[in-house]
């Protein structure tokens, strides 16, 4: 069944073993464990999004017809593609009708999803087919299936109406982004991808006409994901350009960043904060939860008045890491940003969940050191408190293709040049 196969592609990441193995506290806000909560979530989505969008008119600040669309699904995506908007007057930032883009919510144009409600007649047949191919996971993630229905059809209609010259993405695995990608392939709109963070072998195969990747690491991983479609270029890290000239030159660690994500266990985070602030009173620590983490960590402030906090919804990752000399985190691409700015970044797992161990391969490829226990972590930080090398950033060459070359710090220029050359091959409609 074509509709079910398409939805299976749109929800590619959601049906992987990796996603199903997420710890309960990580999966709960995405797809609740309780069937009743999933049904309640579906009802809320239907009332607030499907019906709500139908009565909410779209008034975009810019014209979308014939433009180069920069499609974003998050605040990080916006930051990653903004340089193209600044370089090309014919580009516009676009998101789904109710998509949350953090502090940029009012600065993106919106694609109407008012007609999405019309396509839910396909749900029974699609669900039966997915139940046949995916087994129990179809019911376990029924709410995600429900949310994804209609994106493809609505986006096909929008593409035919606006006829964008091309669509540029910074995300290749969210359901709405994948639906728009498939719609572009159906309608014949060229697509490009700008990598915005470290990638995983659990991602879908690259399926864009042009993919601008940061370095050899990303290309090696995408080759493991499956056949690569289209042209691929290594451009370095455009989002890092403005910060590479401000590398940390402190010879000793004084300020330490603690970055966590939704996979990390609350008790393990608490134990690490307790241990580090007790054992290393001469260091200043800043705690930063992932922007998508819905847990309330204010108890850490009450427990440790000396602990500083960073709001990931207000402060970009590079702004955050440049205020520190070292970083402690588990499986997050922030290790790469920190190392590029010459921080002493240490991999430490907050908990023993089975989802990932060195998920991005940072330890295996020598980007960061690993601490397997809290005493070992404290000892590593004590060592860096005495001396921090000035050349830690060179470890990132495998991840950033322009590092140490004449184009270092000019990844945006390189990306725009390649994008312009590619667009010139596609005549404007």
Rosetta blueprint (number, residue, H / E / L):
1 X L
2 X H
3 X H
4 X H
5 X H
6 X H
7 X H
8 X H
9 X H
10 X H
11 X L
12 X L
13 X H
14 X H
15 X H
16 X L
17 X H
18 X H
19 X H
20 X H
21 X L
22 X L
23 X L
24 X H
25 X H
26 X H
27 X H
28 X L
29 X L
30 X L
31 X L
32 X L
33 X L
34 X L
35 X H
36 X H
37 X H
38 X H
39 X H
40 X H
41 X H
42 X H
43 X H
44 X H
45 X H
46 X H
47 X H
48 X H
49 X H
50 X H
51 X H
52 X H
53 X H
54 X H
55 X L
56 X L
57 X L
58 X L
59 X L
60 X L
61 X L
62 X L
63 X L
64 X L
65 X L
66 X L
67 X L
68 X E
69 X E
70 X E
71 X E
72 X L
73 X L
74 X L
75 X H
76 X H
77 X H
78 X H
79 X H
80 X H
81 X H
82 X H
83 X H
84 X H
85 X H
86 X H
87 X H
88 X L
89 X L
90 X L
91 X E
92 X E
93 X E
94 X E
95 X E
96 X E
97 X L
98 X L
99 X L
100 X L
101 X L
102 X H
103 X H
104 X H
105 X H
106 X H
107 X H
108 X L
109 X E
110 X E
111 X E
112 X L
113 X L
114 X H
115 X H
116 X H
117 X H
118 X H
119 X H
120 X H
121 X H
122 X H
123 X H
124 X H
125 X H
126 X H
127 X H
128 X H
129 X H
130 X H
131 X H
132 X H
133 X H
134 X H
135 X L
136 X H
137 X H
138 X H
139 X H
140 X H
141 X L
142 X H
143 X H
144 X H
145 X H
146 X H
147 X H
148 X H
149 X L
150 X L
151 X H
152 X H
153 X H
154 X H
155 X H
156 X H
157 X H
158 X H
159 X H
160 X H
161 X H
162 X H
163 X L
164 X L
165 X L
166 X E
167 X E
168 X E
169 X E
170 X L
171 X L
172 X L
173 X L
174 X L
175 X H
176 X H
177 X H
178 X H
179 X H
180 X H
181 X H
182 X H
183 X H
184 X H
185 X H
186 X H
187 X H
188 X L
189 X L
190 X E
191 X E
192 X E
193 X E
194 X E
195 X L
196 X L
197 X L
198 X L
199 X L
200 X L
201 X L
202 X L
203 X L
204 X L
205 X L
206 X L
207 X L
208 X L
209 X L
210 X E
211 X E
212 X E
213 X E
214 X L
215 X L
216 X H
217 X H
218 X H
219 X H
220 X H
221 X H
222 X H
223 X H
224 X H
225 X H
226 X L
227 X L
228 X L
229 X L
230 X L
231 X E
232 X E
233 X E
234 X E
235 X L
236 X L
237 X L
238 X H
239 X H
240 X H
241 X H
242 X H
243 X H
244 X H
245 X H
246 X H
247 X L
248 X L
249 X L
250 X L
251 X L
252 X L
253 X L
254 X L
255 X E
256 X E
257 X E
258 X E
259 X E
260 X L
261 X L
262 X L
263 X L
264 X L
265 X L
266 X H
267 X H
268 X H
269 X H
270 X H
271 X H
272 X H
273 X H
274 X H
275 X H
276 X H
277 X H
278 X H
279 X H
280 X L
281 X L
282 X L
283 X L
284 X E
285 X E
286 X E
287 X E
288 X E
289 X L
290 X L
291 X L
292 X L
293 X L
294 X L
295 X L
296 X L
297 X L
298 X H
299 X H
300 X H
301 X H
302 X H
303 X H
304 X L
305 X L
306 X L
307 X L
308 X E
309 X E
310 X L
311 X L
312 X L
313 X L
314 X L
315 X L
316 X L
317 X H
318 X H
319 X H
320 X H
321 X H
322 X L
323 X L
324 X L
325 X L
326 X E
327 X E
328 X E
329 X E
330 X L
331 X L
332 X L
333 X L
334 X H
335 X H
336 X H
337 X H
338 X H
339 X H
340 X H
341 X L
342 X L
343 X L
344 X E
345 X E
346 X E
347 X E
348 X L
349 X L
350 X L
351 X L
352 X L
353 X L
354 X L
355 X L
356 X L
357 X L
358 X L
359 X L
360 X L
361 X L
362 X L
363 X L
364 X L
365 X L
366 X L
367 X L
368 X L
369 X E
370 X E
371 X L
372 X L
373 X L
374 X H
375 X H
376 X H
377 X H
378 X H
379 X H
380 X H
381 X H
382 X H
383 X H
384 X H
385 X H
386 X H
387 X L
388 X L
389 X L
390 X L
391 X L
392 X H
393 X H
394 X H
395 X H
396 X H
397 X H
398 X H
399 X L
400 X L
401 X L
402 X L
403 X L
404 X L
405 X L
406 X L
407 X L
408 X L
409 X L
410 X L
411 X H
412 X H
413 X H
414 X H
415 X H
416 X H
417 X H
418 X H
419 X H
420 X H
421 X H
422 X H
423 X H
424 X H
425 X L
426 X L
427 X L
428 X L
429 X L
